[in-house]
Amino acid sequence: MSPRPLVFATLLTATSAMAASDHFEPRQNFGARLEPKDTVLHGAGQSPGHGYSDKGFLGYCEAMGPGLQPALYMTYIGFSQTPKQFLAWGRDLKAKLEFAGGPDLMPQIGLALTSGKEGGTGATAAIARGDYDAHIAAFIKAMKIVNRPSYVRIGYEFEGSWNNYEPKAYVAVFKRITTAMREADLNVATVWCAAGGSAGTPNVEALMPYYPGDEWVDWWSIDTFSTEELTAPLLGEFCQEAGRRQKPVMIGEATPRYVGVLDGEQSWEKWFEPYFAMIRRHPQIKASSYINWEWDYWSEAIGIPWENWGDARIQMNDVVLKRMRREMASPLYQHAQLRD
């Protein structure tokens, strides 16, 4: 073969591979609350970065650059806090959102149903009884302070043994909090978020004792961490059932657990490539939330054994960063504007 045909064949192969990687299934649109049309919301978190050495969210934003800013900012609050602390959290979240992004940056909130009174375990029974109604009222006030369209993962990772949520009580709490938010006329989508593979969940049927009902849930959500979760039957089954019920799917939390970014091409091929292939393959997925953390740093800071999860900060490896920018430049994803 002469050099010219060889070069042409190489370029043709590269172009074909690029075209294949750019392909995605057109999104299904269900008309759910705060559901984007035809796109996947680009989300990241979960520490703000300002004042933190790992530069989580802000480091991610700086690395991605103009035009590729996340539309969702991940954050957390729970019933181990006092009502006064809920209000302080609301004021702080408002300030962080204004500092980190433009007016269209939306919070994606993990609302934990655990309480220090119960030794850090599930407080669903007590919340269902009304023992924490003052906390719910404070959460509503905090959301009014934030005053942005928001997604609330009520009792996220509900089936995880680490939360110790009792199914019937969890359902009652989900309805109780949803009722309070709707009566307050908040611009909020309720999100039913499973732990999935991390909890060893075998199938969607195992999750249904925790399901409040279609009328109470705006979005379905599942968290994905280790590589094997990305191609497991559970995830496809979860998306299909959500679509059958006319519910968009949010990847509530995602991070390359045990992989990280530091190995560049190997990191991308092992975790990122199957992660984005999974999003492109399932048209029910309408939001993705990436945790841009150095897990060892946060393991030491919080005291949770995450030290072997890896450095997931995309800004720490040029290969991963360039590929992430290219993926996010796809018309599949919806971004936010930079702050003025």
C-alpha positions as CSV (number, residue, x, y, z in Angstrom):
1,M,0.0,0.0,0.0
2,S,1.4,3.4,-0.9
3,P,1.8,6.1,1.9
4,R,-1.0,8.3,0.6
5,P,-3.7,5.5,0.9
6,L,-2.3,4.5,4.2
7,V,-2.6,8.0,5.6
8,F,-6.1,8.3,4.2
9,A,-7.1,5.0,5.7
10,T,-5.7,6.1,9.1
11,L,-7.6,9.4,9.0
12,L,-10.8,7.6,8.0
13,T,-10.5,5.1,10.9
14,A,-9.8,8.0,13.3
15,T,-12.8,9.9,11.9
16,S,-15.1,6.9,12.2
17,A,-14.0,6.3,15.8
18,M,-14.7,10.0,16.6
19,A,-18.1,9.8,15.0
20,A,-19.0,6.7,16.9
21,S,-17.9,8.2,20.2
22,D,-20.1,11.3,19.4
23,H,-23.2,9.2,18.9
24,F,-25.9,9.3,21.6
25,E,-29.5,8.2,21.9
26,P,-31.9,11.2,21.6
27,R,-33.3,12.0,25.0
28,Q,-36.8,11.0,26.1
29,N,-38.8,14.0,27.4
30,F,-41.4,13.3,30.1
31,G,-42.5,16.8,31.0
32,A,-41.4,16.4,34.7
33,R,-40.7,19.3,37.0
34,L,-37.4,21.0,36.1
35,E,-36.7,18.5,33.4
36,P,-34.5,19.9,30.6
37,K,-35.7,19.2,27.0
38,D,-33.5,16.9,24.9
39,T,-30.4,17.4,27.1
40,V,-28.5,16.1,30.1
41,L,-27.9,18.7,32.9
42,H,-24.1,18.9,33.6
43,G,-23.5,18.8,37.3
44,A,-20.5,18.8,39.7
45,G,-19.5,19.2,43.3
46,Q,-19.4,18.8,46.1
47,S,-17.2,21.0,48.2
48,P,-17.2,24.6,46.9
49,G,-13.5,24.9,46.6
50,H,-13.3,28.4,48.1
51,G,-11.3,28.0,51.3
52,Y,-10.6,24.3,50.7
53,S,-7.3,23.1,49.5
54,D,-8.8,20.5,47.1
55,K,-10.7,23.1,45.1
56,G,-13.6,20.8,44.4
57,F,-16.3,22.7,42.5
58,L,-14.4,25.9,41.7
59,G,-11.4,23.9,40.5
60,Y,-13.7,21.9,38.2
61,C,-15.2,25.2,36.9
62,E,-11.9,26.8,36.3
63,A,-10.6,23.6,34.5
64,M,-13.6,23.3,32.2
65,G,-13.6,26.9,31.2
66,P,-16.2,29.2,29.5
67,G,-19.1,27.6,27.9
68,L,-18.7,24.3,29.8
69,Q,-19.8,25.4,33.3
70,P,-21.9,22.9,35.3
71,A,-25.6,23.7,35.6
72,L,-25.9,21.8,38.9
73,Y,-24.0,22.4,42.2
74,M,-24.1,19.4,44.5
75,T,-24.5,20.0,48.3
76,Y,-25.8,18.4,51.4
77,I,-27.8,19.0,54.6
78,G,-29.4,16.6,57.1
79,F,-31.5,16.2,60.2
80,S,-28.5,15.9,62.4
81,Q,-28.4,19.7,62.1
82,T,-30.6,22.1,64.2
83,P,-33.3,24.3,62.7
84,K,-31.0,27.2,63.3
85,Q,-28.2,25.4,61.4
86,F,-30.6,24.7,58.5
87,L,-31.2,28.5,58.1
88,A,-27.5,29.2,58.3
89,W,-26.9,26.5,55.6
90,G,-29.5,28.3,53.4
91,R,-27.8,31.6,53.7
92,D,-24.4,30.0,53.0
93,L,-25.7,28.1,50.0
94,K,-27.1,31.3,48.5
95,A,-23.7,33.0,48.9
96,K,-21.8,30.0,47.4
97,L,-24.1,29.9,44.4
98,E,-23.7,33.6,43.8
99,F,-20.0,33.3,44.2
100,A,-19.5,30.2,42.1
101,G,-21.8,30.7,39.1
102,G,-24.3,32.8,37.3
103,P,-28.0,33.1,38.0
104,D,-28.8,29.8,36.2
105,L,-26.6,27.6,38.5
106,M,-29.0,25.3,40.3
107,P,-28.4,23.3,43.6
108,Q,-28.7,19.6,43.6
109,I,-29.3,18.9,47.3
110,G,-28.8,15.6,49.2
111,L,-31.2,15.8,52.2
112,A,-30.1,13.1,54.8
113,L,-32.7,11.6,57.1
114,T,-30.2,10.7,59.7
115,S,-29.9,12.3,63.2
116,G,-27.3,12.5,65.9
117,K,-30.0,11.7,68.4
118,E,-30.3,8.3,66.9
119,G,-26.5,7.8,67.0
120,G,-26.1,8.8,63.4
121,T,-28.6,6.2,62.0
122,G,-31.9,6.6,60.2
123,A,-34.3,9.0,61.9
124,T,-37.2,8.1,59.5
125,A,-39.6,6.9,62.3
126,A,-39.1,10.0,64.3
127,I,-39.4,12.3,61.3
128,A,-42.6,10.5,60.3
129,R,-44.0,11.0,63.8
130,G,-43.6,14.7,63.5
131,D,-40.7,15.0,65.9
132,Y,-38.7,17.0,63.3
133,D,-41.3,19.2,61.9
134,A,-39.4,22.3,63.1
135,H,-36.5,21.0,61.0
136,I,-38.7,20.6,57.9
137,A,-40.0,24.2,58.4
138,A,-36.5,25.5,58.7
139,F,-35.5,23.6,55.5
140,I,-38.4,25.3,53.7
141,K,-37.3,28.7,54.9
142,A,-33.7,27.9,53.9
143,M,-34.9,27.0,50.4
144,K,-36.8,30.3,50.2
145,I,-33.6,32.1,51.1
146,V,-31.8,30.2,48.3
147,N,-34.6,31.1,45.9
148,R,-33.5,29.1,42.9
149,P,-34.9,26.1,41.0
150,S,-33.6,23.1,43.0
151,Y,-33.4,19.3,43.0
152,V,-33.8,17.6,46.4
153,R,-32.7,14.0,46.8
154,I,-34.9,13.2,49.9
155,G,-33.2,10.6,51.9
156,Y,-30.6,9.8,49.2
157,E,-29.2,6.3,49.0
158,F,-32.3,5.2,50.9
159,E,-31.7,1.4,50.7
160,G,-28.1,1.7,51.9
161,S,-27.5,-0.2,55.1
162,W,-25.4,2.8,56.4
163,N,-28.5,4.9,56.5
164,N,-30.7,2.3,58.3
165,Y,-34.0,3.7,56.8
166,E,-37.1,1.6,57.5
167,P,-39.1,1.4,54.2
168,K,-42.6,2.4,55.5
169,A,-41.2,5.2,57.6
170,Y,-39.0,6.4,54.7
171,V,-42.1,6.6,52.4
172,A,-44.0,8.5,55.0
173,V,-41.1,11.0,55.4
174,F,-40.7,11.5,51.7
175,K,-44.4,12.3,51.4
176,R,-44.3,14.6,54.5
177,I,-41.4,16.6,53.1
178,T,-42.8,16.7,49.6
179,T,-46.1,18.0,51.0
180,A,-44.4,20.8,52.9
181,M,-42.4,21.9,49.9
182,R,-45.4,21.8,47.6
183,E,-47.6,23.8,50.1
184,A,-44.8,26.4,50.2
185,D,-44.9,26.6,46.4
186,L,-41.2,26.0,46.1
187,N,-39.7,25.6,42.6
188,V,-38.2,22.2,43.6
189,A,-38.1,18.8,42.0
190,T,-38.3,15.8,44.3
191,V,-35.7,13.1,43.6
192,W,-36.0,9.5,44.7
193,C,-32.3,8.4,44.8
194,A,-31.1,4.8,45.2
195,A,-27.6,3.8,46.2
196,G,-27.6,1.0,43.6
197,G,-24.5,-1.1,43.3
198,S,-22.8,0.3,46.4
199,A,-25.6,-1.1,48.4
200,G,-25.6,-4.5,46.6
201,T,-29.0,-3.9,45.3
202,P,-29.9,-6.9,43.0
203,N,-32.7,-5.4,41.0
204,V,-35.3,-2.6,40.8
205,E,-37.9,-4.8,42.5
206,A,-35.8,-4.7,45.7
207,L,-36.1,-0.9,45.7
208,M,-39.9,-0.7,45.4
209,P,-40.8,-1.1,49.2
210,Y,-39.1,2.4,49.5
211,Y,-41.1,3.9,46.6
212,P,-43.5,6.7,47.7
213,G,-45.5,6.5,44.4
214,D,-45.4,8.3,41.1
215,E,-47.5,11.3,42.3
216,W,-44.8,12.1,44.9
217,V,-41.7,11.7,42.8
218,D,-40.5,14.0,40.0
219,W,-37.2,12.3,39.2
220,W,-35.6,8.9,39.7
221,S,-32.0,8.8,40.6
222,I,-29.2,6.3,41.2
223,D,-25.6,6.8,42.3
224,T,-22.7,5.2,40.4
225,F,-19.1,4.7,41.7
226,S,-17.1,1.6,40.8
227,T,-16.5,0.6,37.2
228,E,-18.5,-2.6,37.4
229,E,-21.7,-0.6,38.3
230,L,-21.7,1.2,35.0
231,T,-22.5,-1.9,32.9
232,A,-24.4,-3.9,35.6
233,P,-28.0,-5.0,34.6
234,L,-29.4,-2.9,37.5
235,L,-28.6,0.4,35.9
236,G,-30.3,-0.4,32.6
237,E,-33.3,-1.9,34.4
238,F,-33.6,1.2,36.6
239,C,-33.6,3.5,33.6
240,Q,-36.2,1.4,31.7
241,E,-38.6,1.3,34.7
242,A,-38.2,5.1,35.3
243,G,-39.0,5.7,31.6
244,R,-42.0,3.4,31.8
245,R,-43.3,5.6,34.7
246,Q,-42.5,8.8,32.7
247,K,-39.7,9.8,35.1
248,P,-36.4,11.3,34.0
249,V,-33.2,9.8,35.6
250,M,-30.5,11.7,37.4
251,I,-27.1,10.2,38.2
252,G,-27.1,11.7,41.7
253,E,-23.5,11.0,42.5
254,A,-20.7,9.7,40.3
255,T,-16.9,9.5,40.9
256,P,-14.2,7.1,39.5
257,R,-13.9,5.1,42.7
258,Y,-10.6,3.1,43.0
259,V,-9.6,4.6,39.6
260,G,-9.2,8.4,39.9
261,V,-7.6,10.5,37.1
262,L,-3.9,10.3,37.6
263,D,-3.3,7.5,35.2
264,G,-4.6,9.6,32.3
265,E,-5.5,7.4,29.3
266,Q,-5.9,4.3,31.5
267,S,-8.2,6.2,33.9
268,W,-10.3,7.4,31.1
269,E,-10.7,4.0,29.5
270,K,-11.4,2.2,32.7
271,W,-14.0,4.5,34.2
272,F,-14.9,7.7,32.2
273,E,-15.4,6.0,28.9
274,P,-17.9,3.4,30.2
275,Y,-19.6,6.2,32.3
276,F,-20.3,8.5,29.4
277,A,-21.2,5.5,27.2
278,M,-23.8,4.6,29.8
279,I,-25.3,8.1,29.7
280,R,-25.3,8.2,25.9
281,R,-26.9,4.7,25.8
282,H,-29.9,5.4,28.1
283,P,-32.2,8.1,26.8
284,Q,-34.0,8.4,30.2
285,I,-30.9,10.0,31.8
286,K,-31.3,13.8,32.0
287,A,-28.8,14.8,34.6
288,S,-25.3,13.8,35.6
289,S,-23.4,14.8,38.8
290,Y,-19.7,14.4,39.1
291,I,-17.8,14.5,42.4
292,N,-14.6,16.3,41.7
293,W,-12.8,15.3,45.0
294,E,-9.4,14.2,46.2
295,W,-10.9,11.4,48.3
296,D,-7.9,10.9,50.6
297,Y,-8.1,14.6,51.6
298,W,-11.8,14.3,52.5
299,S,-11.3,10.9,54.2
300,E,-9.0,12.6,56.6
301,A,-11.1,15.7,57.0
302,I,-14.4,13.9,57.6
303,G,-13.1,10.7,59.2
304,I,-14.7,8.3,56.7
305,P,-12.6,5.5,55.1
306,W,-12.4,6.9,51.5
307,E,-8.6,7.0,51.4
308,N,-8.3,4.5,48.6
309,W,-10.9,6.0,46.3
310,G,-8.4,8.0,44.3
311,D,-7.9,11.6,43.2
312,A,-11.0,12.4,41.0
313,R,-10.1,16.0,40.3
314,I,-10.2,16.4,36.5
315,Q,-7.8,19.3,36.7
316,M,-5.0,17.0,37.9
317,N,-4.5,15.2,34.6
318,D,-4.3,16.8,31.2
319,V,-5.5,13.7,29.3
320,V,-8.6,13.3,31.4
321,L,-9.3,17.1,31.4
322,K,-9.1,17.3,27.6
323,R,-11.3,14.3,27.1
324,M,-13.8,15.7,29.7
325,R,-14.0,19.0,27.9
326,R,-14.6,17.2,24.6
327,E,-17.3,15.1,26.1
328,M,-19.0,18.1,27.7
329,A,-18.8,20.0,24.4
330,S,-21.3,17.5,22.9
331,P,-24.8,19.0,22.2
332,L,-26.1,16.3,24.6
333,Y,-25.2,18.4,27.7
334,Q,-26.7,21.5,29.1
335,H,-24.4,24.0,30.9
336,A,-24.7,27.1,33.0
337,Q,-23.4,30.6,32.3
338,L,-20.3,32.1,34.0
339,R,-21.0,34.7,36.7
340,D,-20.5,38.3,35.6
